[in-house]
Amino acid sequence: MKANILAASTKLMAKQGIKNTSLSDIAKEVGISKGTLYYHYSSKDDIICDMADMHLKVITNALIECLQNAGFHSTTEEFVSIILNKISDIENHGRIHMYLICEAVTSNEKLRERFKIKYIEWRKALELEIKRATKFKDDSYPVSFLLISIVDGLVIQSLLKTEQLPYDEISRFLIDSLN
C-alpha cells in the first residue's frame, strides 16, 4: 500500500506541485480513504520524505549503473558520453526532483535535513563507484561533486525548455577539461 501511495503522490506532485497536492487528492488517486492514508502516513511531510528517499535512490542507482557500464577501461570520451546519456534519461524524474529541492530549500526543514543527508550519501556512493570503476580514482572526490552539479543543472535547464541541450558539445568540453 505504501508503494501505491508513493507512486500516486509522485504522479500528483509532479503534475500539480507539492503545495497544490493535498492528502485528500492522494487518497482519492490511490482509491482509499483519508483514514487509510493516515494509517500508513501520519502527514504529508512523511510522504514527501519517503518520496525524496525513493527518488534519490533511483537517481543514485541510475548513475552508479552508468558508471559501472562505463567501466575502468573506458576512454574519457566513452565515460563522459555514457554519463550524459544517463542524465538525459534521469530528466524524466526532473520535475519531482526540482519540486522536492524547492520544498527543502524554501519551507520544509525536515526535508532539508533529509536532503542534506541523502545528498552526502549520494555523493559518497558516486565517489566510491568512480574510484572503483573508472580511471579517475585520484579525482573521485571532486568528480562526484561535479556529477551531482551536472545532473541538477541539466535537469533545471531541461525543465525550463528554453533551448535544446547540446549534450555533444558539453561532452566534448568535459573531455577536453578532463584530459
Buried (B, 14 or more C-beta within 10 A) or exposed (E): EEEEBBBBBBBBBBEEBBEEBEBEBBBBBBEBEEEEBEEBBEEBBEBBBBBBBBBBBBBBEBBBEBBEBBEEEBEBBBBBBBBBBBBEEBBEBBBBBBBBBBBBEEEBEEBBEBBEEBBEBBBEBBBBBBBEBBBBEEBBBEBBEBBBEBBBEBBEBBEEEEEEBEBEEBBBEBBEEBE
